[in-house]
């Protein structure tokens, strides 16, 4: 007869209960991502500006393309994305065999860090670089190294000086997010030429389509085997909800990255939408033109009131208040009109930048001058987001108006708005909500309304 040793049998069990899985180095150093607010209790129609989405939406060719895939949703998609890569290549004059597609350009960026960085390695990003870069570095076990910028523009000399034998990847957003600035073409080429051959330069061109005549780094890729450019369908193409991006590099690098890509990472629906979007060059040209027109107007108007702005090359503008007190004048701003509420995101998560304030402008006469203002106190500066003239269509009424409406031009309205913001008439502890709306001349003259809600 065998008698079991109960104590001996339970000891291993107790030992296993005390042991927990341990994540890879760097993962617990990643702060949990907190997205910008996109819902407000009691409001069904919320317009969020903090993600820099295209206010014109997507090309009219996209919905029919999506509908065309609905009958085959039970089928697995293509694993090589050949048709989409061919469409991208045809539009941009690129070799489709050197293109890789991902779930947003973020996934392509992840391929790069996963392939080329690891524990103990260093990944360089810049002071106001896209927040995903250090996350991807830590996810690979690498150490993110942040280099300073010069007046919110990438400092190439500082980046080159930060290179060490442990450097493996350098991230560059160009145009940058959230500053909207670009580096001169000569500096871009000097950066690529100055990097050791074992260091990968990632040229993130999420906003490249907003720059007329800019190739997004394609020529740089052709000249350097250690450079990859990434692009997205989330911005000017208006497909942020579908998550589609791509990268372009020389064949050896694409071969490495493709080994990490999941075979079915994009659905037929995503690919059909992307193909329709990239082929509609008239839509892209219209979006680029409208964005440039009103970005110029908004930047000039802000500067005329004494609020300094960096020259933006994206679909937003970074404006800077004189000090933190001015930035705190309008805390927790939410612009409302009848049945609509608009919210923006905070910039307090970016090094040296404050909370966000969003302004939106469209054509005079039917223009929404400012669709949102949101300020979280954090040093100095605000971000300004351009928006769609169709965002707000209902008129404000005179009910609860703080003052009688004023007849003024768009330029005068911009000056009045900024003067009001800078007047310090409102204490930072006083929760304030403004609504500005221009009504079309075919309805009424261009009136400026504003309301204050305690």
Secondary structure as the mmCIF struct_conf table of DSSP 4:
data_model
#
loop_
_struct_conf.conf_type_id
_struct_conf.id
_struct_conf.beg_label_comp_id
_struct_conf.beg_label_asym_id
_struct_conf.beg_label_seq_id
_struct_conf.end_label_comp_id
_struct_conf.end_label_asym_id
_struct_conf.end_label_seq_id
HELX_RH_AL_P HELX_RH_AL_P1 UNK A 6 UNK A 18
HELX_LH_PP_P HELX_LH_PP_P1 UNK A 23 UNK A 24
TURN_TY1_P TURN_TY1_P1 UNK A 25 UNK A 26
HELX_RH_3T_P HELX_RH_3T_P1 UNK A 27 UNK A 29
BEND BEND1 UNK A 30 UNK A 30
HELX_LH_PP_P HELX_LH_PP_P2 UNK A 31 UNK A 33
HELX_LH_PP_P HELX_LH_PP_P3 UNK A 35 UNK A 37
STRN STRN1 UNK A 40 UNK A 40
TURN_TY1_P TURN_TY1_P2 UNK A 41 UNK A 42
STRN STRN2 UNK A 43 UNK A 43
BEND BEND2 UNK A 44 UNK A 44
STRN STRN3 UNK A 46 UNK A 48
TURN_TY1_P TURN_TY1_P3 UNK A 50 UNK A 51
TURN_TY1_P TURN_TY1_P4 UNK A 55 UNK A 56
BEND BEND3 UNK A 58 UNK A 58
HELX_RH_AL_P HELX_RH_AL_P2 UNK A 60 UNK A 67
TURN_TY1_P TURN_TY1_P5 UNK A 68 UNK A 69
HELX_RH_3T_P HELX_RH_3T_P2 UNK A 70 UNK A 72
TURN_TY1_P TURN_TY1_P6 UNK A 73 UNK A 74
BEND BEND4 UNK A 75 UNK A 75
HELX_LH_PP_P HELX_LH_PP_P4 UNK A 76 UNK A 78
BEND BEND5 UNK A 79 UNK A 80
HELX_RH_AL_P HELX_RH_AL_P3 UNK A 82 UNK A 92
TURN_TY1_P TURN_TY1_P7 UNK A 93 UNK A 93
HELX_RH_3T_P HELX_RH_3T_P3 UNK A 96 UNK A 98
STRN STRN4 UNK A 99 UNK A 102
BEND BEND6 UNK A 103 UNK A 103
HELX_RH_AL_P HELX_RH_AL_P4 UNK A 104 UNK A 116
TURN_TY1_P TURN_TY1_P8 UNK A 119 UNK A 120
STRN STRN5 UNK A 122 UNK A 126
TURN_TY1_P TURN_TY1_P9 UNK A 127 UNK A 128
TURN_TY1_P TURN_TY1_P10 UNK A 131 UNK A 131
HELX_RH_AL_P HELX_RH_AL_P5 UNK A 132 UNK A 139
TURN_TY1_P TURN_TY1_P11 UNK A 140 UNK A 141
STRN STRN6 UNK A 143 UNK A 147
STRN STRN7 UNK A 149 UNK A 150
TURN_TY1_P TURN_TY1_P12 UNK A 151 UNK A 152
STRN STRN8 UNK A 153 UNK A 154
HELX_RH_AL_P HELX_RH_AL_P6 UNK A 156 UNK A 161
TURN_TY1_P TURN_TY1_P13 UNK A 162 UNK A 162
TURN_TY1_P TURN_TY1_P14 UNK A 165 UNK A 166
STRN STRN9 UNK A 167 UNK A 173
BEND BEND7 UNK A 174 UNK A 175
TURN_TY1_P TURN_TY1_P15 UNK A 177 UNK A 179
HELX_RH_AL_P HELX_RH_AL_P7 UNK A 185 UNK A 194
BEND BEND8 UNK A 195 UNK A 195
TURN_TY1_P TURN_TY1_P16 UNK A 197 UNK A 198
BEND BEND9 UNK A 199 UNK A 199
STRN STRN10 UNK A 200 UNK A 204
TURN_TY1_P TURN_TY1_P17 UNK A 206 UNK A 207
HELX_RH_3T_P HELX_RH_3T_P4 UNK A 208 UNK A 210
BEND BEND10 UNK A 211 UNK A 211
TURN_TY1_P TURN_TY1_P18 UNK A 212 UNK A 213
TURN_TY1_P TURN_TY1_P19 UNK A 216 UNK A 217
HELX_RH_AL_P HELX_RH_AL_P8 UNK A 218 UNK A 223
TURN_TY1_P TURN_TY1_P20 UNK A 225 UNK A 226
STRN STRN11 UNK A 227 UNK A 232
BEND BEND11 UNK A 233 UNK A 235
TURN_TY1_P TURN_TY1_P21 UNK A 236 UNK A 237
TURN_TY1_P TURN_TY1_P22 UNK A 240 UNK A 242
STRN STRN12 UNK A 245 UNK A 248
HELX_RH_AL_P HELX_RH_AL_P9 UNK A 251 UNK A 258
TURN_TY1_P TURN_TY1_P23 UNK A 259 UNK A 260
BEND BEND12 UNK A 261 UNK A 261
TURN_TY1_P TURN_TY1_P24 UNK A 263 UNK A 264
BEND BEND13 UNK A 266 UNK A 266
HELX_RH_AL_P HELX_RH_AL_P10 UNK A 268 UNK A 279
HELX_RH_AL_P HELX_RH_AL_P11 UNK A 281 UNK A 304
TURN_TY1_P TURN_TY1_P25 UNK A 305 UNK A 306
STRN STRN13 UNK A 308 UNK A 309
BEND BEND14 UNK A 314 UNK A 315
STRN STRN14 UNK A 316 UNK A 320
BEND BEND15 UNK A 322 UNK A 323
HELX_RH_AL_P HELX_RH_AL_P12 UNK A 324 UNK A 327
TURN_TY1_P TURN_TY1_P26 UNK A 328 UNK A 332
STRN STRN15 UNK A 335 UNK A 337
TURN_TY1_P TURN_TY1_P27 UNK A 338 UNK A 339
STRN STRN16 UNK A 340 UNK A 343
TURN_TY1_P TURN_TY1_P28 UNK A 348 UNK A 349
BEND BEND16 UNK A 350 UNK A 350
TURN_TY1_P TURN_TY1_P29 UNK A 351 UNK A 352
TURN_TY1_P TURN_TY1_P30 UNK A 364 UNK A 365
BEND BEND17 UNK A 366 UNK A 366
BEND BEND18 UNK A 369 UNK A 369
BEND BEND19 UNK A 371 UNK A 371
BEND BEND20 UNK A 378 UNK A 380
STRN STRN17 UNK A 382 UNK A 385
TURN_TY1_P TURN_TY1_P31 UNK A 389 UNK A 390
BEND BEND21 UNK A 391 UNK A 391
BEND BEND22 UNK A 394 UNK A 394
HELX_LH_PP_P HELX_LH_PP_P5 UNK A 395 UNK A 397
BEND BEND23 UNK A 398 UNK A 398
TURN_TY1_P TURN_TY1_P32 UNK A 399 UNK A 400
STRN STRN18 UNK A 401 UNK A 401
BEND BEND24 UNK A 402 UNK A 403
STRN STRN19 UNK A 406 UNK A 407
HELX_RH_AL_P HELX_RH_AL_P13 UNK A 410 UNK A 422
TURN_TY1_P TURN_TY1_P33 UNK A 423 UNK A 423
BEND BEND25 UNK A 426 UNK A 426
TURN_TY1_P TURN_TY1_P34 UNK A 428 UNK A 429
BEND BEND26 UNK A 430 UNK A 430
HELX_LH_PP_P HELX_LH_PP_P6 UNK A 438 UNK A 440
TURN_TY1_P TURN_TY1_P35 UNK A 441 UNK A 443
BEND BEND27 UNK A 444 UNK A 445
STRN STRN20 UNK A 447 UNK A 448
STRN STRN21 UNK A 451 UNK A 451
#
